[in-house]
Amino acid sequence: MVAAHDDRLAAIAAAAATVLRHTPYHVVRAGDVAAAVRLPGQTGRSAVWLYNEVHNRRVLVGLAAAHAWREFAGRANWSPPGPLESVTAARSAAVAALSVIVAFHRAEQSLMTQVGYGIGDISTAEKRQLAAGAELVPPSWPDNSWGQVAAAAWDGRCEVFTDFLRPVLQRCAESVTYLAEPGVAESAARLSDVTFRTCLADRDGPVDLVARGLAALWFERDLTRAGGSLPRDLESSETALTAVARRGTDPRAEANASAVLVRVLLEAGTLHERCVREARRTVSLWQNLAADSDGAASDGAASPASGAAGHDLQRLSDAASHLGLAAARYGDRQAAADAWELSRRVAEQDLGHDEPRIARADNNLAELAAEAGRGQHAAKVIDSVLAARRAWRDRQPQDPAGWRRLTVTQRTRTDIARLNGQVIEGVRMAAELLADRRARLGTVGHADTAEARIVLGQALLSAGHPVAARRHLEDAADTRRGRFLPSSYRVQEDLIWLAKAALVLEHPRVVLELLDDQTAATDWFRDRVSFRLGFTARRLLALACGALGQTDQAVTALQAGREQLTDLPLDAGLDPLAADFDRSLAELALLRGEAMVACEALTRLADAEVAAGSRSPAHGWTLVLLGRAADRARDARQAGSCYRSVTDLASTGIDPCHPVILTAQYDEALRCAARGDASRAARLLVPVLDRTVLAHGHPALGEAHPLLSRARALAERLGITVPYASAGLAETSLDIDV
């Protein structure tokens, strides 16, 4: 019986370790090792057989080191770390893991010295090949840990500790950013070889000291390369906070140190789940200080809003605002609302109606309300904030903070208009926002200017101009990609909007190219950065798979995601994220020809949206899909009712030229054409085909919009004259030159 290749390598590794432990390297003969090989049913082999298996001494000593390490690691009191919540903890975990490897080198110093001799040894046959100008062709090795060690040793590297280090380094990296598995494996292999050579060079250094040095090398070389300055910034902030908290003599200094850590996390835009926890601690610290100040004031000291007490209350309001921002980005809207309401309450009641802080809280609460479907309330609040901030800027025109606050509100107002379905106003305000920021900041590459282009791209996409939107989104995403971590909220959000544009353009393969290997689709991003953005990425990927005919895979992915949503802090009642998943599942049911299943699901969703008071474009898309499902189920009355309900949304504030209303009109026209009612179909197609330039400077739909192409095809089939855009309005030439 011939043993498998990996079994033969394991037997050779054990024999080589035994011989090299007791025999000097330059005395060891191949025959000695071959004679010590033990395989099932066999005792001892020849030197020729051994060289046919390992090919050179480099591989032989590498296998010996791997065998010795396996024996040592099996006896070591060690277990891989769980999730690491700080860079400080990550460094400690890396040091602990490397200490085990250094301790192994101390325990097997004689053997590892022998390995050091052999890892660079070149055989006489190899020297002849190289002298003749021939390249050394590496053998084929098994695809397992023995094969990995042998392949690395062939090239003169010691990757014996790679598998041990890989999960540790993965956890360490996740304390800052996300590293894909190939990157982690490469990093672990490199650190394994560096550790081996360091231990050979420093044979008697303290284990802990050598391990700390190796950990520092990995942090500075590999983690900094992936996470930029964030690992250093976080670790220094953590160290300062730990030192102040350990002393316990200055609670105000502890609160300030905690606030610095929160700012570092917020500016990085990655670890929002951790930022929420740290921000809650900061709020609690400032609340305790404010309560102590209240007690002092009641005993006859200064008023709570003055001196140190006033400072503490201001910091409390700011800390609560930061907590709200972190919670909103993570996706916990209720926690965000509670935090911003606390910030506003402190500003109004305890700080004597602090207008800037009240306006900040109202600005954030308005956007939150719009995202939750309370668009009319959000519009009223943001108009009030805009008036207040304009008045503040007019009173202090030289204060740069006044302009910054105003431009933030203008951005929020633009987002609210888009979410409310007011696409004409949304595009117009987005163009004005971009023009203002370009004029003020004076550079195309500024991050705030790039953000304004993202806002414009979002507005154009919602308004039915996906190609023009994609152009702005791509240019802005390129700018932001160079300024923020690849795993950050901003960079991943840009990719998700580009994927949305691709779906509108019916390019599902582009969606897969954009998102398939991105951080947004990983569990790390979902758990640590933003569960809303993470699940949105998964939903878009599923829709793209469904559009490519992989409906079973898409449904399985969506159902799994929908079940996981129940464990997350969703909005009370109907959460928009859950509604998106339900709507997408129904859309896939339609693709699979399951019209009745889609009807039932969409009817439940539509009823829930009505009960929640939703009159948003999302509700319109639910009705469009329900109309299609009813039509395929041969329920003409329900289909017609759904399409009419979508058109009636124009009376609630949604623009009549919104793509959802135009889609309903096209679908109804298609039904009329099928029934032979060409005149009514023609009337329904008029707004869809209309190329009149509207108040935002564009027709209702962009030239490349698939809905416009389908409407033109239907019109031509019915013998209707089809208007086309002039050259100046071609979609590919659309740009907002501001």
N, C-alpha and C positions, 0 to 999 in steps of 0.2 A: 504494500500500500504506500503510495506516494503522499507525503504530508503536504498540506497547503503551504503556499509561499509564506504567508504571515506566520504560520506555525514554525516553519523552518527558521525564519528570522528571529522569532522569540527564543528558540532553542540555541541558536548561535549567540544571541545576546547573553543568555545565562552562562554559556560556556566561556565566552570572552571575558565576562566580568570575573568569573572564578579564576581564570588563568592570570589576568592582569592584576588582580589583587595580590598575587604572591610571586609574580615574576617580573623583573624589570622589562620595560617596553622593548628595548633593543635586543633583548635575549629571547623574547617570545617568538616562537615559530608558528607558522600557519598550521603545521601538523599537530602541534600541541593543542591548539584551540579545536581543531577538527576532531581530534580524539576525545575531547571532553563533551562534544555535542551529544545530547540525549533526545532521541525522537521515539515515538511509540513503536515498539517492535524492533528498534535499531539501537546499536551502541557503537558510537565512533564513526567518523567519516574521514575521507582523505583531504589533503591540502588542496588538491585540484577541485574537489567538490566545493570546498569552502570558498575558494576564489570565484568559482562560477556563481556562487550565491551573493557574495558581498562585493566582489570586484576590486576592492582596495582596502587598505588599513583604515582609512578615514571612516568608512562605513562600519568597520568592525568595532572601532573604539566608540563610535556614536551609539551603536546598539548596546554595548557594554554599559555605557553611562545611563541609557534609558532603563535597562534592567535594574541597575542599582537604585535609580531614582524611584522606580515603582515599588521596590521593596521598602525603601525608606518612607515614602509617602503613605504607604499602607499602614505603617506603624505610628506616623505622626498624629498628634492630637490637633486636628485641623478640619475645618468645614468652611465651604465658600460663604462669603458674606451675603446677607439679604439686601434688599434695596437700601441704598445709602442716601441719607437726607441732607448731607452737607459735604462740602469739599474737604473739610477737616476730617470727617469720618472716612471719606474716600482715601485720603492720604494715609490714615492709620491702617485701613484695610490693605492698601498696597504694601506698606511697610511690613505688616504681619505676614503676608504671603511671601514676600521676598526674604523675610527672615527664615522661613522654612527652607528655602532653597540655599541660602548661605549656610544654614546649620547643616544641611546635607553635604555641602562641600567640605565643611570642617570634619564631619564624620567619615567621609570617604575621600579624604585629602590625597591619600596615596593613589587610589584608583583614578581620581579626576586629574591628577598630575600626569598619569599615564595617558589619559584621554587627550590632555593638552599636547602631549608629544605627537600623538597620532592624527589629530584632527587636521593637521596641515601637511601630512606626509603624502608625497607623490611617489607612486611606484616607478620602478625602472621602465616598465612597459609604457606607462603614461608619459614618462620623460621622452622616450623614443618617439612616441606619437607627436608630442608637442614640438620636438626638434625637427621632425619631418614636415611641420606645418599643418598637421591634421588636427581637427578639433576633437575634444573628448566628448563622445556621445553618451549622455546619461542613460542608465538602464531604466527599465520599467519597474516601478515599485508598487506594492499593494496600496489601495486607497484606504489606509487606516493609520493609526498612530505609529506603528512600526515603519510603515512605508514613508511617513512624513519625516521621521527621524533619519531614516536611511537617505532619503533624497537630499535633506539639508546637509548631512555629513558628507555626501558625495561632493557638494559644493564648498565644503570646509566650514560649515556652520553647525552650531550646537543648538538644536531646537527641541531638546529633551523636555524642557519645562513649559512648552507652549500650551498644551492642553490644560495644565494646572493654572497658568496665568490668565488664560482667555476669559473665563467667567468673572474673575476678579477685576480685570481691566474693563470689562463690559460694564460692571456695576459702578466702577469708579468714573468712567466716562459719563454714565447716565446721571451722575450727580450734577453735571454741567450741561451736557448736550447729548446728541444721539450719534453713535457710530454704527454703521452697518457692519454685519458680520465679517465680510472680507477685510474691512479696515481693522477690526478688532483682532482678527487672526494674524494679520501682518504685523500689527503692533506687538502682540504677544510673542511672536516668533523672533522679532528683533530684540525685545527685552530679554528673552531667554538666552540668546547668544551673547548679548552684552553682559548679562549676569555671570555667565560661565567664564568669560574672559576676565571680568573684574575679580572674581574669586580666585582665579589662577594668579593674578598679579598681586592681590592682597591676601596673603595666606593666614595672617594672624590678626587682622583688624577685628574689632568688636562686631559681633553679628548685627546688633541693632544699628550701629553706626553705618556699616556697609549697606544694610537694607535701606536706611533712610536716604543715603546718597543715590542709590539706584532708583528709588521711588521719585526723588527730586528730578533725576534725569528724565524719567518717563513723563512726569507732569510738565516739565518745561519743553521737552521735545515733541511729544505726541499729543498730550491733552491741550497744550497751548496752541498747537497747530490746528486742532479741531475747534477749540472754544475761544480762541483769541485771548484777550486780556481778562475774560470773565473768570476763569479759575483763580487767578491772582486776586482780582477784586473781591470775589466772594470770600476767599480764604482770609484775606486781611480783615474784611468786615466781620467775619465769624470770630476771628481771634480777638479782635477788639471787644466785641460784645461779650464773649466768654470771660475775658479778663475783668471787665467792669462788673458783670453779674456775679463773678466769684467773690469779688471784694465785698459786694453788697452794701457799700457805704454811701453810694451816690445814685439814688433811683433816677434822677434827672439825666445823669450821664448814661445810664443804662437805656433809658427811653430814647435818647438821641442816637446811641450806637445801634439800637434796634431799627430806628428809622432809616439810618444810613444803609443797613443791609437790605431793607425793603426797596429803597431807591435803586440800589445796584440790580436787584432782581427785576424790577419794573423796566429799567432802561435796557436790560439785556433782551427782554421780551420772550423768555423761554419758560422758566420754571414757575408758572403762575400758580399752580396748586401749592407749591411750597411758599410762594409769596403771600398767598392768602393766610396760611398759618402764621407766618412771621408778622404779617400786618395785624392780625388779631392780637398777637402778643404786644405789639407796639401800642395799639389802641388801648389795651388793658393797662399798660404802664402809664400812659398819659391820663387815663381816667382816674387811676389811683392818685396821681399827683394833683389832678384838678380837685378831687374830693378832699384831699388834705388841705388844699388852698381854700376851699369852701369852709372847712372847719376853722381855719385860722381867721377867715373874714368874719365868721359869726362871733368870734371872740374879741372883735374890735379892731382887727387889722384892716389893711387896705381892701378895697372892693375886689371881688374875684376877677374882674376884667382888667385889672391894672397890674403893673409890675410883673413879678414872676408868675403870679396867678394868671394874668392875661396871656403871657407867653405860653403857659401850659395849655390853656384852652385853645389857643391858635394852633398849637402843635397837635392837639387832639382832633380838631376839625380837619387838619391836613392829613393826619394819619388815617382817619376814617375815610377820607377821599381816596387815598392810596389803596386802602382795603377794597373799596368799591371797584376801583379800576382793575385790580388783580382778579377779583371775583368775576367781574363781567367778562374779562378776557378768558378766564378759565371756563366760564359758561354758567356759573351759579348766579342767576339774575336776582333771586330773592335775597341772597347774601349781599349782592351789590346794592340793591335798593335799600336794604336796612342800613348799610354803611353810609350811603350818601344822605339818607334821611337823618342819620345821627350827625353827620357833618353839618348839614343845614340847620338842624336844631341847635347845635352848639353855637353856630355863627349868628343865628337870629336871637336866641334867648340869652346866651351867656356872654356874647361879645358885642352886645349893643347894636344888633342889626348890621353885621359886617357884610356890606353889599357885594364885594368881590367873591367872598366865599359862598354866599347865598347863591349868587349867579352861577358859580362853578357847579354847585350841587344840582341846581335846577337844570343846567345844561345836560349833565350826565343822566339825570332822571328822565328828561324828555326823550333822549335817544333810547333809553331802556324801554320806555313806554311804547315808542314806535316799533321797536323790535318785537315787543310782546303783543302787538296788534291794536294798541290804543292810540291810533294815529291822530285823531282829532284833538285829543287831550295833549299829545306831544307837540302838535303844531301850535297850539295856544301858548304852551309854556315856553317854547323856544322863541316865539315872537317876543314874548315879554323879556326874556334874557337878552335877545339881540338889542332891544331898545335900551335896556339898562347898560349894556356894555358899550353901545355907541355913545350914550350920554357920558359915561365914564371916560371914554377916549377923548371926547370933545372937551371935557373939563381939563384933561391932562394930555394934550396932544404930543408932548415930548417924551412921555413915558412909554418905552418899548413894550412893557407888559400889557398895556392897553390894547395895542395892535395884536399881540399874540392871543390874548383872550378873545378878541373879536373874531379873528380868523378861525379859531377853534369852534366858536358858535356858528359861524357861517358854514363851516364844514358839516356840523351836526344838522343844521337846518336843511342843507342839501340832501343829506342822508334821509332825513324824515320825509322830505318831498318824494324821494325815490320809493321809499317803503310804502308811502301812502298812494302810490300809483300816479302821482302828478309828474309825469315824465318830462313834459315840456319845461315846466318850471325847474325840475331837477337838473336838466342839461344846461339850462340858461344859468342857474346859480353855480353849477360846477365850473362852467367856463369863466364866470366872473371870479370865482375863488382862485382858479389857476392864474388868471391874469394878475390878480392882486398879489399873489405870492411871488410870481416872477418879477413884478415891478419892485416889490419890497426887498426880496432876497437877492435878486440880481444874478442868479446862477441857475442854469438848468439842472445841474447835478446836486442841488441841495435836497436833503431828505424831505423837507416839508413841501418843496415844489413837486417832488416825485409823488408824495402822498396826494397832492391835489390832482395830479394826472390819474392816479388810481381812482379817485372819486369821480373824475370825469369819465373814465372808462366804465365804471360801474353804472353811471347815469345813462351813458349811451347804450350800453347793453340792455338795460331795462327799458329803454325807449325804442328798441327794435333796430339798432345799428351795430351788429356784432363785429363787423370788420373794422369799423372806425374805433370801436371800443377796444378790440384786441390790440390795435396799434398803440394806443395810449397805455394799456395795461402792460404790454411787453416792454416798452421803453422805460416805464417807471419801475417795473420789476427788475430790469437790468441794473438800474441805479441802486435800488434798495438791496439787491443781492450783494453788492460790493460794500455795503455799509453795515449790514446786520448778519448775524449768524445764520447759516443755511437752515438750521433747525428752529429758527425763531418764528414767532406768531406772524410777523409781517411778511416774511419771505414765503411762508407756506400759504398764507391767505392770498397773496398775489397769484400763486399757482392755481389755487382753487377757483379764483375768478377767471383765469385764463381757461380752465377746464369748463367752466360754465359757458363761456363764449363758444368753445368748441362744440359743446352739446347743442347750443342754439343753431350753430352752423351745420349740425348733423355730421360732425367729424369724430366719431367715437374712438377711433384709433389714436387720435391726437390726445384725447383725454387719458388713455392708458399711458401714452408716452410721457405726459406731463406728471402723472400722479403715481404710476405703478411703483417706482422705487423711492418715492419721497417720504420724508419724515412724517408728514401729516397722516399717512395711512398706518403708522405703527402704533403699537400699544403704548410705547413710551410717550409719544406726543399726546395721545388720548388721555393718559393718566396724569401727565405732568404739565402739559402746556395748555391745551384747550380741548375738552371733550366735544364741544359743539363743532369746532373746526375739524377735529379728527373724524367724527362720525359723518360730517358733510363730505369729506374726502371719500370715505367708504361708500357713501350713497352714490356719489357721482361715478365712481369706478364701477359699481354694480349696474347703473343705468347704461354706461358705455358697453359693458359686457352684454347686457340684454340687447342693445341695439346691434351688436355683432352676432346675434343669434345664440349666445350662451345664456339663455334665460334661466335654466335650472341652476347654474352656478350663481347667477345674479340674485335669484330669489332666495337661495340658501344664505348668501352673504347678508342680504337685507333683513331676513328674518332673524338671523343671529344678532345683528346690530340692534334691531328693534327690541329684542328681549333684554339686551344689556342696558338699554336706556332706563329700564325700571329701577336700576340700582343707582342712578345718578340724580343730582339735585335739579330736577326739571321744574318748570313753572307750575304753579297750582292750576288745575283745570287742563285746558288744551295747550300743550307746549308746542311752539312752531316746529321744533326739531322732530318731535314725535309725529306731528302732522305731515312733515315732509317725507318721513319714512313710510307712513301709511299711503300717502299719495303715490310714492314711487312703486310700492308693492302693487298697487292697483294698476299702475301703468304697465308693469311687467305682466300682470295677469292679462291685460289686453293684448300684449304682444304674443302671449301663449294661446290666445283664442278663448280665454276663460271670461267671457263677457258677464255672466251672472255673478261670478266671484268678484269681479271688479265693481259691478253695480252695488252689491251689498256693502263692500268696504267703503266705497266712495259715498254712498248714502249716509252711512254712519258718520263719516268724516264731515260731510257737508252739514249734517244736523248739529254736530258738535261745534263747528265753526259758527253757525248761526246762533246757537245757544251762548257762545262766548262773545257774541256781538261783533264778530269779524266781518268786515266788508273790504278786505284787502285784496290785492291782486292774487295772493295765494289762494284765497277762497274762490276767486274766478277760475284759476286753473283746476281746482277740484271740480267745479261745475262743468268745465269744458270736458274733462275726462269722463265725468259721469254722463254727459250728453253722448259722448262717443260710445260708452259702454251700453247705454240704453238703446242707442240706434242699432248696435250690433245684436242686442237682445230683442230687437224688433218691437221696442216700446217707443213708438214715434212721439206719443204725447209727452212722455217724460223727457225725451231728447229735446224736443222743441222748447219745453219749459225751462230746461237747463240753459240753453243758449240765450233765451230771452232774459233770464235772470242775470247772465253775465253782461249782456248789453245794458241792463238796467243799473249796473254798478256805476255807470257814468253819472247817475244822479246822486251818488254818495261821495263824489269828489275825484274818482279815478278818471283820468283823461280819456275821452272817446277814442283817441288814437293809440291807446295802450295796446301792446301786442296781445294781451289776453282777450280784450274785447274784439280786436280784429280777427283773432283766431276763431272765436265763437261765431263771428259773422261769416267767415269763410266756411266753417264746418256746416252751418245752416244752409249756406248757398249750395254746398255740395249735396246736401239732402234734397234741396229743392230741385236741383238739376236732375237728380236721380228719379224724382217724381214727375219730371217733365215740365216743371214750373220755371221756365227760363227767365221770364220777366222778373219774378221775385229774386231769383238767383242773381240776376244782373244788378238789381238794386242793392242787394247785400254786398256785392263785390266792390261797389263804388268806393267806399272809404278805404278798403284794403288796397285798391289799385291807385288811389289818389296820389299824385306826385307833387301836390301843392306844397311849397315851402312854408312850414309852420313857424310859430314864434321863436322856437329854439334854433332856427336856421336850417332845418332839415325836413324832408318829407316824413310821412308817418312811419315808413319802413325803409331800411337801407336796401340798396340795389341787390346786395348778395343775400338778403334774408330768404331762407327757404320758403317761408309763408308767401312772400311776394311772388316767388317763382311758381308755386303751386296755383296761386290765384290767377296769374297770367295764363297758365296752361288751361285752367278751367274756362276762363273768359274766351280764349281763342277757340276752344271747343264749342262754346255756345255762340260763337260769331260776334262777340262783343269787341269793340275797338279798345285796344290795350294801350294806355299811355306809358311812355318810357321817359326816363330822366334824361335831361340834357347832359352833355359831357361834363359840365361843371359840377353836377351833382352826383357823379359816379361815386359809388361807395369807396372805391379804392383811393379816391382823391380827397375824401372827407378828412378834414383836420380842423382843429380849433386854433387858429393862428392868433395867439394872444401874446 
